[in-house]
Amino acid sequence: MKNTRWIAAATVALVSAASFAGEMATKNALTLTVAKEIAAAAADHARENGWNVVIAIVDDGGNLIYLERMDGAQIASIEIAIGKAKTAIGFKRPSKKLGDSIAGGRPELVTLPNAMAFDGGYPLTYADEFVGGIGISGVTSTQDGYIAVAGAEYLANLAKD
């Protein structure tokens, strides 16, 4: 009798697992290697312009994967860059869009938790999937944005190859 119950329970578990496995999605995910490549593309753009910045790369959950503080970049930019990267992936749009919305008559957006409404945060996409965010801080907001775009474009171009 015990064996029969065990076999029945095992069969139900296997059938449930088999049907559940069919419902699981697969997705692309950033790796440390790719995060470093993205940061290198952004750093190259910064160096070409003589800008010293902090570069933060987060995954699709907003978890920090990689941080680079270029020589001479201000320490305060560490948390700002991370915040911009988290904002970009959290809202799935450039962080500047929040600032634009606030300036355009939506002042209530300043109350959003953990949102940085300055240029310099961009979502990272690969094969039309949001896989993370890049945040830059250290120069003007607009310049931070140019650097972030360089990193985001690097990853977008990898998907095209």
Buried (B, 14 or more C-beta within 10 A) or exposed (E): EEEEEEEEEEEEEEEEEEEEEEEEEEEBBBEEEBBBBBBBBBBEBBEEEEBBBBBBBBBBEBEBBBBBBBEEBBEEBBBBBBBBBBBBBBBEBBBBBBBEBBEEEEEEBEEBEEBBBBBBBBBBBBEEEBBBBBBBBBBEBEBBBBBBBBBBBBBBEEEEE
